[in-house]
Amino acid sequence: MPHPVQPPSKGQSRLPLFLLALAFCAPAMAQWPAGKPVRVIFPATAGSLLDTYLRAVTQQVAESTGQSFVVEDRAGASTTIGMSACAKSAPDGNTVCTAVPDSLIYNPLLFTNLPYDPDRDFIPVTNLGLAPGLLAARPDAPFKTIKELIAYAKANPGRINWGTWGTATIPEIYMNWIRHHTGTDITGIPYKGGGQAWPAMLAGETHVTFIGLGFAMPQIKSGKAVPLAVTASRRAKNYPNIPSLAEDVPDSGLGDTWFGVFMPARTPQVIVDSVHREFTKAVRTAKVQDFLAAQGMEGVGDSPQEFTEFLRREKASAALVFKTLGMKASPGPF
């Protein structure tokens, strides 16, 4: 039989009403997801390595929480379409944002009119992982190595077509880095992301593009693509036979491509903590670890504080690269 709540007797301390309210609300506040599908915005094209990785992670989060998740690929305008949608989302936990270096590191250095504020519109949650980048060529390209690419570009100015993901994206930055240090003339062809640039190169539209190393391995093993170099200061642990770009061109210091989870600004801390707990737990599951190993990626799953410090270092490195290349901020296509 229920017992009525008695008022405190004389001499007993009274619990303030607002504390009683918090006590009753705490379990509900801590619940995430809160009963309806959570959308996860990916600011690039479907079918890329990171898109595939994100779906593997969210599947594990869905199984852990019993809640459905919907991955939305919002590609275009150097990832600003997806990031703008994230920035405008309600901070209620029903939208999870993801980002790549272009989104929060490169775009602020190049565009004066971004439709979002990279520092104020997002809360860093965790770095999901690092993906070795690869410069690859189609098999009938007139070069098989970076040295041969440079020699051909010098002898044939403007004849190499390089598939990028648009202005200020990783493939374009590496293209400009090689141009700067070798004095070559290479033509950039923009696509909306790796999911478009990679099949376009395989179809013969371009000679070279940038893609995730693991994602490219099936085509490399079948002879449909030729690996030129990993875009890091060292060779990839799982693929030591592929040279590093730094062996032929000065190291840019940009390293592997990171892939992070963020929440819209003003999201309650209790929700941020829940998102962090579930996504980092997913990274450690056997299924996700098997995926990472197969793709040559490295899972991270760091704390929000560690991720914030990592982003600070990335910004400093990128600023030096952009200064070297003479890349200055200008109005973007927004």
Secondary structure as UniProt FT lines:
FT   TURN            10..11
FT   HELIX           17..30
FT   STRAND          38..42
FT   TURN            46..47
FT   HELIX           49..65
FT   STRAND          69..73
FT   TURN            77..79
FT   HELIX           80..87
FT   STRAND          95..99
FT   HELIX           102..106
FT   HELIX           107..110
FT   TURN            118..120
FT   STRAND          122..131
FT   STRAND          133..137
FT   TURN            139..140
FT   HELIX           146..155
FT   TURN            157..158
FT   STRAND          161..164
FT   TURN            167..168
FT   HELIX           170..182
FT   STRAND          187..190
FT   HELIX           194..202
FT   TURN            203..204
FT   STRAND          208..212
FT   HELIX           213..221
FT   TURN            222..223
FT   STRAND          226..230
FT   TURN            237..238
FT   TURN            240..241
FT   HELIX           245..247
FT   STRAND          257..264
FT   TURN            265..266
FT   HELIX           269..283
FT   HELIX           286..295
FT   STRAND          298..299
FT   HELIX           304..325
//
